[in-house]
Amino acid sequence: MRDEFGEIWVYLSTTPLLGLTLTLLAYQGAWWLYQRANQNPLLNPVLIAVVALVSVLMLTGTDYDTYFDGAQFVHFLLGPATVALAIPLYAQWQRLRALLLPVLLTLVVGSLTAALSAVGVAAALGASRETMMSLAPKSVTTPIAMGIAESLGGLPSLTAVLVILTGIFGAVAARYVFLALRIEDHAVRGFAIGLASHGIGTARAFQVSEQAGAFAALAMGLNALVTALMLPWILPWLASLL
């Protein structure tokens, strides 16, 4: 059995199938654990899959470029998957119209709070300007967050890591925060987690209900737009005061 596994690994490591196979196996295993634990948010499948993938790549000495040769196929599907989020949102159109004003107000306040609180905490801890600019778009989906960070003078690679950590933390902690605040409305829950934790939070919201997922998807998309428009104007001015 060990010899057969070794032969399979040697074959996969020389083909683009390596990244794809590792990604699918890691997530499937993480999903199995998540289901066995009755969907305990502490066993978030994205978190478990990321840890498993990093461990395998480090133990086998596989570099990221080799891994991504296959993982890029999954990466490509992010675009169609994001567009498809409009379908459940359309089904919630009547509820969205009724909540339009609160949604817009929450969007602006939430976007500014997510960015400015991160910058404020970083400044209080003595972080460099580059680090603060990297932190600011942490609640925005990764590709847009990296672009915002670069335009602000931050480090896109650091921003990518912070975005993923923010998403995982939000997906894990959101349930307990909502219970503590006694927030039961799935639309409110979904919008809050999508605003704070982008795609990973949105995936978690869809596991709760279609309504929560639809509002999370809306928040994720609008937050990316609002943050990209506001931060380049606000943060340079704020940084000059710090």
N, C-alpha and C positions, 0 to 999 in steps of 0.2 A: 504493500500500500504506500509506504514511504517513497519507494522508487518511482511508482506511478505518479505520485504527487510532484516529485522532483522533475520528472519529464514534462508534466503539464506546465509547471512554472517556467522551465527553461524555454518552452515553446511560446508561452504567452508573453514572456519578458522581451521577446524579439519582435513582437507584433503590436499594432495599435489596440489589439483586443485587451491588453493588460489593464489600462485605465478603466475601460468600460466594464470589464469583468469585476475588478476590484470594487468599483463604485456600486454596482448592482448588488454584489454579494454583501458588502458592508451595510448598505441600507436595508436589504432584506433581513439580515440578521438583527439589525437594530430595531426594525419594525416588529419582528417576532418577539423580542424582549419587551418592547413597549406594550404589545397586546397582552403578553403573559402577565404584565404588571398592572393590568386593568387601566391602561393608558395613563399611568402616573406621569405627570409632567416632568418629574425629576429624571425620568429616563427618556428624555426627548430623543427621537430617532435620528435627527440631524446631528445632535451633539455626539451620540454614541457612534454614528457612522464616521464622523470627522476624526474622532479619537482613534477608531479602529484603522482608518485609512492611513493616518499619519504614523501610527505604530508599525504597520506593515511596511510602509515605504522606508522608514528608518531602519527597521530590522533587516530588510533585504538590500539596503543601499541603493534603492531606486530613486533617481532624480525626478524632480517635478516635471520637467519637459517630457520625459519618457512617459510618465503617468498621463499627462494631459493630451498626448497624441490620441489616446482612446477616449478620455473623459470629455473631450471637446464635442463628442456626439450628444452627450447629455446636456452640455452647456448650450449647444445650438437650440435645443428644445425649450430653453427658457423663454425665448421670444414668442413662439406660438402659445406657450402656456400662459404667458402674461396677457396676451390679447384675448385668450379664451376666458379670462376672468370677467370679461364684460357680459358674458351670458348670464351667470347668476345675478349679477348686478341689475340687469334689465328686468329680471323677475321681481326685484325688490323696488321697482321704480316708484310705485305709489307711496311706499314708506319713505323713500328718499325725498320725494317732493314735500311730504309733511314735515320732514326734519331738515329742510334745506338751510334755514337760517342758523340753527344750532350747529349744523355740520360745518358751515363756512366759518363761523366764529371759532369753533374748536380747532379747525384746521390751522388757522393763523396763529392762535395762542399756542397750540401744541407744537407746531413747527418751530416757533421762536423759542419756546421753553426747552425743547430737546437740544437745540443748538447752543443757546446762550448759557444754559445750566452747565453743559459740558465744558464750555470755554471758561466759565467762571470758576468751576472747581479746579480745572487745570491751572488757571492763573494763580489761584490761592495756594496751590501746591508748588508753585515756582516753575511750571513747565515753560518750555521755550515757545516762541511764537509759532514756529513750524509745527510743533506738537499740537498746539491749540487749534490751528487751522486744519490739522488732520482729524481732530476730534469732532469738530463742528458738524459735519454731515453724517454722523454715525447712525442716525435713524433713517437714512435714505437708502434705497436699494443700491447694491454695490456698484454697478457701472456708472450711475449718475453721481454717486457719492465720491468716487475716485476722480471724476472730472471736476467736480466742485472743489475738492481738496487741492487738486493741481492748480486750478485757477486762483486759489487763495494763497498759494505758496506753501501748501502742506505736502505731505508724503503720501501719494496714492496707495502705495503698498501697505503702509501703516493703517490708512483709512479702511482698506479692504478687510484687514484683520479685525479692526474695531467694529465694523459693520456686522460681521459674522457673530462676534461675541455679543453685541447688543441684541441681535435677533434671537440668539439662543437663550440669553438671559430673560428676554421678554417672554418668549414662549414657555419657559419654565416657571417664571414667577407670576405671570399675569393672573392665573387662576386664583392664587392666594391673595393677591391684591384686590381683585374683584370681590372675593368673599369677605375680606376685611372691610371693604367699603360698602358692602351689601348692594352691589350693582348686579342686577339680574337680567336686564334687557340685552338681548343678543346683538342688537344693532349697535348699542352703545359699547358693549364689550368688543365687538369686532372692529369698530372704528378706532377705538383706543389702542388696541394691540397692533393694528395695521399702521397707525400713525407712529407708534413708538418703535416697532420691531419689524417693519417692512415685510419682505417675502416670507421669512421663516415664521414670523408671527401670523401672517395671513394663512399659511399652511396649517398652523395650529388652529386658527379660527374655523377653517373649513371642517376640521375634525369635530368641532362642537356643533355647528349647524350651518346650513346654507346661507341663512341670513347673516350670521356673524362673519362668515367668509366673504360674502358680497360686500359688506361695509368695510371689512379690513382691506379688501382689494382696492376699493375706492380711496380709502385713506392713504394707502401706499402710493398710488399713482399721483394723487393730488399733493401729497407731502413732497414728493420728488420735484414736482413743478414749482411749488411755492418756495421750497428751500433753495432751489437753483436760481430763482429770481431775487430772493431777498438777501441771502447771505453775502453775495459779492458787494452789496451796497452797505450792509450793516456792520459786518465784521471788521473790515479795515478801519472804520471809524471807532469801533469799540476797542480794537487792539491798540490804537493810539492812545487810549485813555488808561490802559492797564499798565 
